[in-house]
């Protein structure tokens, strides 16, 4: 008798696309050009944004005729043109809902064209509840091409499984419908935080961010550390960051190094490294453990990035200042017990194609208000 | 490496009857056999399971259960392993996509297509979309057969299927004639087979016994093992199990096809 899984609850608000997740994974693997095999409009916004991060994204532009008669010729043509025009060292081909439903074999076109460089073929569509499937399918292809090791693949799979659980527990997959929310007013929250610092209260300054979003979230941790230092209470702040430069796919390590360098230059102290930029689903556990061991009597915590990945156990008695970039994350965070939740709107596009820390709204607010402190 | 065969042919021409009787005959000869029904009608394995309809892969997927091999592989006549892919009811959804998805899952989940001597993929009538050649494209089939009668329409369909196979660079291993008592049928189909670069593997005479047994949910091999028609299926089974060389078919043009049926 087949074992019935617990029926997955309905989620009405749209969820991140697995096709897009595959695109970003290919970016993390330093792919030069990706061909989207499907309709011209598929993944348009992110296809455009990824150009800012140095990865070209083109499409085979399948239309009704393509759906009905198949798209192999179109893919062959685009693959040939891509090789001619961009002379890429690594190519990706990503499926879409349309091409996958009609059974397009991405491999057939590669066999016909015979490129001299590795081609990562990702047979993915957006019909998965969890976009982490898109990452896994892309990584399976990368593994097959020999671009990542079996060890790294297993590590990524474990992280992705945990990331999915984090979203189900307290994230955007935790409710049937989540209304976007602007969060608390930044100047009010900044005011309270400054008050606590001036009173000599002790605080944990946590960066637990997802990959390149750390370029902006780190600005907040930097602002907190700098201001505390300026006001004479630098020793009351403990910094915990997920900037381990020795783990993750090539781009993640690079970015971790870039952010660490920027922070170091401003005198930021790295009291605890809680993990890498792709370890945000589990780095929170490390932070929580350290807090339980050493800092359980602290008064407040600033958590920038993915605050809902931190277990509440050792922080529930602190005043929590959480910064997220997801308007749908506000309600779940408040329900978890986060005192203040602030949203950095539209953060992701601002952290593409950058190699230095980018100013955040909350950071800017803190710095401005600290001038009068 | 098991023999992995797919039987193609016009809808209603007798693929499922042939497939299930060949499966039963091979089992009688001592081979380990797995039959995979790829038609949403899910009727490939009924006569091997005494009329029982088994749960399909797509039905289980729809219920969102954790699917294990024992949930989709069922043991039939003398140990034949039976799997039905299933799919949507007529007029809705996409059966072709169902085949693609189910074949993928089968590859991951089941040893029934590896630990065996013969795998038979019983595919839907006409290859109407990309999904229907999923078993071939996903590397699960190493021999193909086309079933036809001597009438023009089934031959036209068989020829059309050969166009598909040729486009995919897939070899055809034989043509089987399922008789409809048409005039000069055996000669016509034999000639057709030769001209497309293959050969007539067997001529199955029309026998009402096949239908009578089917109605009760049995193959003739099981219900009427000593009948003449059972003998024909046994002979076909032996032919198929021999080492067989395939060749990419050369489809005929319509004019030649019409000429053939006027022999």
Contacts between the chains, C-beta under 8 A, distances in Angstrom:
chain1	res1	chain2	res2	distance
A	1	B	71	7.9
A	2	B	55	7.9
A	2	B	60	6.0
A	2	B	63	7.8
A	2	B	65	4.3
A	2	B	66	6.9
A	2	B	67	6.3
A	2	B	68	6.8
A	2	B	71	4.2
A	3	B	65	6.4
A	3	B	66	5.1
A	3	B	68	7.8
A	4	B	63	7.1
A	4	B	64	7.9
A	4	B	65	5.1
A	4	B	66	8.0
A	5	B	64	5.8
A	5	B	65	6.0
A	5	B	66	5.4
A	7	B	64	6.3
A	8	B	64	6.6
A	70	B	130	6.5
A	101	B	94	6.3
A	101	B	97	5.1
A	102	B	96	7.6
A	102	B	97	8.0
A	102	B	129	6.5
A	102	B	130	4.9
A	102	B	131	7.7
A	103	B	96	6.3
A	103	B	97	7.3
A	103	B	100	5.3
A	103	B	129	6.8
A	103	B	130	2.8
A	103	B	131	4.8
A	103	B	133	7.7
A	103	B	134	6.4
A	103	B	137	7.4
A	104	B	130	6.7
A	105	B	137	5.6
